[in-house]
Amino acid sequence: MSRIFRIYCLLLYSLVSSITSFSQTEFPKEFITHIRLHSGMITYSNSEPELFVGGLQVIPQFTLVPNKLRGGLVAGAFYTDNNINGLFGPTISYKIAEFKGGHFGSLGNLHINLDHLWGTDEQHLAGGGINLDLLNKLIVNLSAHRDYKLANWWIQCGIAFRISKTKQPKETFPN
C-alpha cells in the first residue's frame, strides 16, 4: 500500500509542478539576433533540373507580443547557379509550443515563421517554415518559399545560432 501511495504522490507532485511552472520563458521582451546557414534546392514545374541553393542570413528580431510573437528582418547572401546574390525582407515568428524542463526552466520552443523576401536577381519569395529552438541558442529549421515572379519553389533546411547577448535577470535578493 505504501508503494502505491508513494507512486501516487510522485505523480501528483509531477502534475502540480507542470501546472504551476507555466511561466513563459521563451520569446521574452527583448531584441535577439540569429545567424543562419541554410541549404536546399530550387525546384521547377517543368523538366529543368533542381538547382542547389545555399547561403548565410542575419535575422534580427524584436518581441512584439511577449511570449508569443516576434518580428524583424532577414538579410543575407545566397549561392545558386554559379552566382552569389542578396536576399532581404520582413519576417514574423509565432511560438506554437514550449518545452518545459521542470525546475530547470525551458528547454526550447517550436515556432513558425512567415517571410516575404526580395532578391537582387528578380527573386520575389513568400513562404515560411517551422523552427525548433533549443535552449534559446540553436535553431534547426525547415522552410518552403514560393518565388511568385520566377515560378519556382525554394525548399531549404538550416541551422541558426544566437549571436546577441542573453539578457540577464535582475537579482531580487532582499538586503
C-alpha positions in Angstrom: 0.0 0.0 0.0 2.8 2.5 0.8 4.4 1.8 -2.5 1.2 2.7 -4.4 0.8 5.8 -2.2 4.4 7.0 -3.0 3.8 6.5 -6.7 0.5 8.4 -6.4 2.2 11.3 -4.5 5.0 11.4 -7.1 2.5 11.6 -10.0 0.5 14.3 -8.2 3.7 16.2 -7.5 4.7 16.0 -11.2 1.3 17.2 -12.3 1.2 20.1 -9.9 4.8 21.1 -10.8 4.0 21.1 -14.5 0.8 23.1 -14.0 2.5 25.7 -11.7 5.6 26.1 -13.9 3.7 27.6 -16.7 5.6 30.8 -16.5 6.7 31.7 -20.1 10.4 31.9 -20.5 10.5 31.8 -24.4 10.1 34.9 -26.5 10.7 37.3 -23.7 10.5 41.1 -24.4 14.0 41.6 -25.9 16.0 42.1 -29.1 17.5 39.0 -30.5 19.8 38.2 -33.5 20.5 34.9 -35.1 22.9 34.0 -37.9 21.6 31.1 -40.1 23.4 28.8 -42.5 20.9 27.3 -45.0 20.9 25.0 -47.9 18.4 23.3 -50.2 17.1 23.3 -53.7 15.1 25.4 -56.2 12.5 23.3 -58.0 10.8 24.0 -61.2 7.4 22.7 -62.5 8.9 21.7 -65.9 11.7 19.3 -66.7 14.6 21.6 -65.7 16.9 20.1 -63.0 16.7 21.3 -59.5 19.3 23.9 -58.5 21.3 23.9 -55.3 20.8 27.0 -53.1 22.8 27.8 -50.0 23.7 30.8 -48.0 24.1 32.8 -44.9 21.5 35.1 -43.3 21.4 37.5 -40.4 18.0 37.7 -38.7 17.5 40.5 -36.1 14.1 40.4 -34.3 12.2 42.2 -31.5 9.4 40.8 -29.4 6.1 42.3 -30.4 3.8 40.3 -28.1 5.7 38.9 -25.1 5.9 35.1 -25.1 4.1 34.7 -28.5 5.2 36.9 -31.4 8.5 38.4 -32.8 9.0 40.5 -35.9 12.1 41.5 -37.7 14.2 41.4 -40.9 16.1 38.8 -42.9 19.2 39.9 -44.8 21.7 37.7 -46.4 23.5 36.2 -49.3 22.9 33.0 -51.2 24.7 31.0 -53.9 22.9 29.3 -56.7 23.5 28.7 -60.4 27.2 29.8 -60.1 26.1 33.3 -58.8 26.1 35.0 -55.4 23.0 37.2 -54.8 21.5 39.0 -51.9 18.1 38.5 -50.3 16.2 40.7 -47.8 12.8 41.3 -46.3 10.5 41.2 -43.3 9.9 38.1 -41.1 7.5 37.3 -38.3 7.7 34.4 -35.8 4.8 32.9 -33.8 5.5 30.5 -30.9 3.3 27.4 -31.0 4.8 25.3 -28.2 7.2 25.5 -25.4 9.1 22.5 -24.0 9.4 22.6 -20.2 12.4 21.4 -18.3 10.7 21.1 -14.9 12.6 23.2 -12.3 15.3 24.0 -14.8 13.1 26.3 -16.9 12.6 25.9 -20.6 14.4 23.5 -22.9 13.2 25.3 -26.0 10.2 26.1 -28.2 8.6 25.3 -31.5 7.7 28.3 -33.7 6.6 29.0 -37.2 7.8 32.0 -39.3 6.4 33.8 -42.3 8.7 35.7 -44.7 8.4 38.0 -47.7 11.8 38.3 -49.3 13.2 40.1 -52.3 16.4 39.1 -54.1 18.9 41.1 -56.1 18.3 39.0 -59.2 14.5 39.5 -59.5 13.5 36.9 -56.9 10.2 37.5 -55.0 9.7 34.9 -52.3 6.8 34.4 -50.0 6.7 31.5 -47.5 7.7 30.3 -44.2 9.0 27.5 -42.1 8.9 25.5 -38.9 11.7 26.0 -36.3 12.9 24.1 -33.3 14.7 26.5 -30.9 16.9 24.7 -28.4 18.0 26.4 -25.2 17.4 29.8 -26.8 20.8 29.3 -28.5 20.4 27.0 -31.5 17.6 26.8 -34.1 17.0 24.0 -36.6 14.5 24.8 -39.3 12.8 23.5 -42.5 11.3 26.1 -44.8 9.5 26.5 -48.2 9.1 29.7 -50.2 7.4 30.3 -53.5 9.1 32.6 -55.9 5.9 34.1 -57.4 7.8 36.1 -60.1 10.1 33.3 -61.4 7.6 30.5 -60.7 9.7 28.1 -58.7 9.9 26.7 -55.1 12.7 27.1 -52.6 12.9 24.1 -50.2 15.6 24.6 -47.5 16.8 23.4 -44.2 19.0 25.4 -41.9 20.7 25.8 -38.6 20.9 29.2 -36.8 22.9 30.3 -33.8 22.1 33.2 -31.5 24.7 35.9 -31.7 23.1 38.5 -29.5 23.7 38.5 -25.8 21.3 36.9 -23.5 19.5 39.3 -21.1 20.5 38.5 -17.5 17.6 38.5 -15.0 17.8 41.2 -12.3 18.6 39.8 -8.9 15.8 40.1 -6.4 17.6 39.2 -3.2 16.5 41.1 0.0 19.0 43.4 1.5 
